[in-house]
Amino acid sequence: MANKSMYTEHVVEVPHEEIPEEMLKRLIEEFVTREGTDYGEVEFSLEEKVARVIELLDRGHAKIMFEARTNSLNIVDNSP
């Protein structure tokens, strides 16, 4: 099992304001269209889902993390 401190040293938060707009939009679209993403009984358009994630990022309820080991970005819950 990997040491937690070794793992966290390779994961860095990336402020969403620092990501170019088109790249951020593609990242969020990929996130909201992942198989298994559940939005409940109400269907939302892709644009509505993207807007919701941007709102969560703006409020600090979600954040974008970069993982050096996999060279990937991911959106994670940061709800209080």
C-alpha positions as CSV (number, residue, x, y, z in Angstrom):
1,M,0.0,0.0,0.0
2,A,1.3,3.4,-0.9
3,N,2.2,5.9,1.8
4,K,-0.5,8.6,1.9
5,S,2.1,11.4,2.1
6,M,3.8,10.1,-1.0
7,Y,0.5,10.2,-2.9
8,T,-0.5,13.7,-1.7
9,E,2.9,15.1,-2.7
10,H,2.0,14.3,-6.3
11,V,-1.5,15.8,-6.3
12,V,-1.9,19.6,-6.6
13,E,-4.9,21.8,-6.7
14,V,-5.2,23.9,-9.9
15,P,-7.3,27.0,-9.6
16,H,-10.0,26.8,-12.3
17,E,-9.5,30.5,-13.1
18,E,-6.0,29.6,-14.4
19,I,-7.2,27.1,-16.9
20,P,-7.9,28.5,-20.4
21,E,-11.7,28.7,-20.9
22,E,-12.0,26.2,-23.8
23,M,-9.8,23.7,-21.9
24,L,-11.9,24.1,-18.7
25,K,-15.1,23.6,-20.7
26,R,-13.8,20.3,-22.3
27,L,-12.6,19.1,-18.9
28,I,-16.0,19.8,-17.3
29,E,-17.8,18.2,-20.3
30,E,-15.7,15.1,-20.0
31,F,-16.5,15.0,-16.2
32,V,-20.3,15.4,-16.6
33,T,-20.6,12.8,-19.3
34,R,-18.7,10.0,-17.6
35,E,-20.6,6.8,-17.4
36,G,-22.2,6.4,-14.0
37,T,-22.7,10.1,-13.3
38,D,-26.1,10.3,-11.7
39,Y,-28.2,13.5,-11.7
40,G,-31.3,12.0,-10.2
41,E,-34.7,11.8,-11.9
42,V,-34.4,15.2,-13.7
43,E,-32.5,15.3,-17.0
44,F,-30.3,18.3,-17.6
45,S,-28.7,19.4,-20.9
46,L,-24.9,19.3,-21.3
47,E,-24.8,23.1,-21.0
48,E,-26.8,23.0,-17.8
49,K,-24.5,20.4,-16.3
50,V,-21.4,22.4,-17.3
51,A,-22.9,25.6,-15.8
52,R,-23.6,23.8,-12.6
53,V,-20.0,22.5,-12.2
54,I,-18.7,26.0,-13.0
55,E,-21.0,27.4,-10.2
56,L,-19.6,24.7,-7.8
57,L,-16.0,25.7,-8.7
58,D,-16.8,29.4,-8.3
59,R,-18.3,28.7,-4.8
60,G,-15.4,26.5,-3.7
61,H,-17.7,23.4,-3.5
62,A,-15.6,21.6,-6.1
63,K,-12.0,21.9,-7.1
64,I,-9.7,20.7,-9.9
65,M,-6.8,18.5,-8.9
66,F,-3.8,17.6,-11.0
67,E,-2.2,14.1,-10.4
68,A,1.4,14.0,-11.5
69,R,1.5,10.2,-11.4
70,T,-1.2,9.8,-14.1
71,N,-0.7,13.3,-15.6
72,S,-4.4,13.9,-15.3
73,L,-6.8,16.5,-14.1
74,N,-9.9,15.6,-12.2
75,I,-12.8,17.5,-10.6
76,V,-13.5,16.6,-6.9
77,D,-16.1,17.5,-4.4
78,N,-15.0,20.1,-1.9
79,S,-18.3,20.7,-0.2
80,P,-18.2,22.0,3.4
